[in-house]
Amino acid sequence: MTAPPAHRRADLEAAGLTVRGAHVVMLRATSLTLAAGEVRAVVGEPGHGHTALALALAGRLPYDAGTVTLDGDPGAGRRRRAVALVDVPGVSEPDGPIPLSTVVHEELAFARQRRPRRVIRSWVGDLDPSTRFEDVPPPHRVALLLQLAALRPGVRFLVLTLPERYGAEPVHWEPVAREIAASGPGVLVTVGPTTAAGLSVPTSRLGGVSEGAVA
């Protein structure tokens, strides 16, 4: 008789993850799993929870309840090296007035990539390198930041936060996320409820333990 297949533990897992601020709960109990090569979304009302979740998953914010593990290891150090925060407001979001070329240069530095002008130009594409980053079209912005973050040494997971705040819809980031995931990393994107209807990837609920998939 053949034994049933063993349950595969998710590479990155949060269970009942809760973060409390001085006067408010920043992140209510949230559970999710993300495996390498997978794209998932977390749906929740805009607010502190999205940033708190990203920081806690990446080992950059202490949490008050629940657990976060990477391959079953709760250590924050491994997660800081393995989880890249992409365009998280107030954390890794590029300053709007900065030229596009400067953002690309800095991201390539994080990725320890060579940064001659012709390489930067290849990432900029048809856009003017001097374009203010806040004026970069949403599809180009989200693709650029995801792809550059995926180049960082040791990165196994990318967390992108509320891309709809600058007009990027699922149709803009899902194909890019799937392409990146196909090469190995897992990609988690947090979105608001109004964006959920356009998703075609599995979802988790911010502030809730139920998980499901969008039909």
Disulfide bonds with the S-S distance in Angstrom:
none
